[in-house]
Structure formats: C-alpha cells, structure tokens
Amino acid sequence: MRIAMIGTGYVGLVSGACFADFGHQVTCVDKDAGKIEALRRGEIPIFEPGLDALVASNVKAKRLDFTTDLTAPVAEADAVFIAVGTPSRRGDGHADLTYVYSAAREIAAVLSGFTVVVTKSTVPVGTGDEVERLIREANPSADVVVASNPEFLREGAAIRDFKFPDRIVVGTSDERGRKVLGDVYRPLSLNQAPLMFTARRTAELIKYAANAFLATKITFINEMADLSEKVGADVQEVARGIGLDNRIGSKFLHAGPGFGGSCFPKDTRALVKIAQDHDVQLRIVEAVLGVNDIRKRAMARKVSNAAGGSLRGKTVAVLGLTFKPDTDDMREAPSIPLITGLLDMGAKVRAHDPVGMEPAKKELPEIEYCADPYECARGADALVIVTEWVQFRALDLARLKDEMAQPVVVDLRNIYRRDDMAAHGFIYESVGRAPEPQV
C-alpha cells in the first residue's frame, strides 16, 4: 500500500520506517527542508536504537523516501497519517492543535480518489471530528474517511513496540476505512497483535487514559517509596510484592525521581483540561500531576541532606540527564528541576550523559559537561544517579571513590545495592529503601 506520513518527528519517523519495513511504499513529509536533506543523507535527527539502520535499509530498498512537498505523496496515498507535534499550549495546558489542523487543510487540497486520513498524533477527544470538518470544508468532493490510530511507543524501545504491539487501536466506524487500515497492519497478524476497532472518539480517549494510568502507577510507587523510607521498608520489594498480582502487574512500578518525557506530563495535563471542558473533575489525575511536580523539585533536598545539609560551595556530579535511558529526549526530564535546585542551593554542578549532553546544553547552559562518569565525579562532594543508563550500572566503584572529594552517592534509580556501596566506603542514599540495615 502507499502511505504518506506527515511529520518526521519521533512518531512519524519511527512509524514511517516500520511501515516501510512491512513492505509498504512510504513517503515521509516535513516542512523543515534541513531535516529532510539530513534524512536523505542518512542522518537521523533523534536517538532511537536501531532506527538509523532501519531507515537506511528501507531507503536502499526504495520503500522509504522523504520530501517537503506533500502534493504527490498525498494524491497517490491509500492512507495519510498525520504525525505532527501537539505540544502543551502555553498558558493553559491544552494540546496545541495548530500543526494538526494546518496539515488537515493542506491534505484536503490535494486528495485524489478514496483516501483514509489518520490522526496518529496524540489529540484531544473530538479532534477527528474537526479534522474531518476542515477537510470537507476545504474539499467538499473529497472521498475521504478520517480515522484515529493512536501510537503507544516507548522511547528507547519504539521499533520493537511498533512491530510487537500489545494492541493496535483504530478509531473508525466506516467499513472502507477499517479495510484500508486492516491492510496497513496486516503484516502484524503473524505476531497475533490484536487489532481493536472502536469509534473515533473512543480511540482518542484510549491514548490519554493509558498514559494517565501509567503516570498514576509511577506516582503511586513513588509515594510508597517515601513511606518505605519512614517505616523501614524496601520499596523494591513492595513493588515486587504487589506487581506479582496479575491484576496490578509489575511494569511502571519503579520508584525514582518522578516521570518526565514528551508524553506523560503533556498528556496528563491535556486530559485534565479535556475533562474540565466537559465539566468533569479528574481528581486522581490532578493529584498525580501535583505530586510529580513536587517530587522532582524535592530531589535536590534529598541530595543536600545526604551531603550534610548544605551544598553551598560544594561540587555535585550528576550522571544521566535524559528523562530515561536510550533516548536523547530532555523534555521535562527530572534532571532539569534537580539541577536547577542544586544551583539554587549554591552548588557547582558537573554532568555526564551518554547521548543527551548536546540537547541538555540548551536547557542547562550554566553547568559543566564531562566526557565520562569518572571525569564527572572528579573532586565531587556528592554524586547523583538520575537516569539508569546501562553504562552506569557497573561503574568501577573503587575508582569512583578515589575520584571523589567526598564519597557520597545518591542513587535515584536504585541501581546499586547498599551492601556493595558500604563495602567500598560510600555514604549511600537511595529511593524508598531504609538507610540502615533492616531487622
């Protein structure tokens, strides 16, 4: 099938490359001429494991190409996916749909023959209705079905998530639309991926509900971590104990410095605004947002306490800047409020991240960036592990201690064991684990 993918951001580029790998003919469209030229040269604008090779192989096979002009790709397409950004609107937290609606108008002008237009961007409930209205207003004779097909990709594991999904949600009640999208996803039938057809508005809400629920799980276990520290329990064992209950499940029960990234903060805020617009109060989701914001700001105090109660004039080494491993995404990363708090307390901050330092410099230009963890730790009065990159899981602890001025480690991801750290002479603080050996 012929597919036009409007937008070459995270969702559009991963989806377009994966569709091409299924054997479809895919053209990715973006207004940014510099980005398109870079993609044609094989330069990938985001860090996602395996994406560079996937794009290169499908470009070589002539199943994937890139352009700034949507005219021909849309006119020839069986399905046109809108995968443009929907950032939080400044001032009120609503999703900004400017790019979605602009794409809809441009698509409408060049439609030819029966086409399914699919919103893959995360959009508020009812956006598909407005996209359809805009298309029919601009091109009354268009033979078009507008559907919703939300993405459920995890940064760092997006290709696997696309090819081995838990489910594929398609929002359309039109039989022709169902057939086209069924054909688009037919290659996944060998993996027995459930293809779930719903009404369009239901599909739009599923995406927001899923992200809000996962954000709630993270926030819940973070609150249990705080309680664990006070009562002398171990939050990792608490998480395992409740996660073995198949009604709860073990995923997203890892205590840490709070959630960040491109989806959870933005989508939970947008869901609250959608509910308010419909006179519904989502008290749980509102609480999740508040608790998460407070938690991220509180991490600097945790470091200060571990370092003796004051950071003025001290050097703090920060390992990990991106919001999670295997991505260069700094959007709403917990490292940002943490480092801002450390600087406000008078600390000098040095940082290292395997791939995130260049994007981090835009957010945190006032700190020092180091080439490796040991350079980062050199002369530090405290070291903080913020992102659980695999490169940080087996550090040479003896060397690390020798580099530091004071052997204080604050492990916000619980990737080390207390006994190991104590054996190497570290003052070790983690999340949700009692500071003293338990009885």
ABEGO torsion letter per residue (X at the ends): XBBBBBEABAAAAAAAAAAAAAGBBBBBBBABAAAAAAAAAGBBABBBBGAAAAAAAAAAAGABBBBABAAAAAAABABBBBABBBBBBBGAGBBBAAAAAAAAAAAAAABBEBBBBBBABBBBBGAAAAAAAAAAAABAABBBBBBBBBBBBBBGAAAAAAABBABBBBBBABAAAAAAAAAAAAAAAAAGBBBBBBBAAAAAAAAAAAAAAAAAAAAAAAAAAAAAAAAGBBAAAAAAAAAABAAAEABGABBBAEBBEAAAAAAAAAAAAAAAAAGBBBAAAAAAAAAAAAAAAAAAAAAAAAAGGBABGBBBBBBEABABBGBABABGBAAAAAAAAAAAAGBBBBBBBAAAAAAAAAABAABBBBABAAAAABGBABBBBABBBAAAAABBAAAAAAABABBBBBBAAGABBAAAAAAAGBBBBBBGBBABBBX
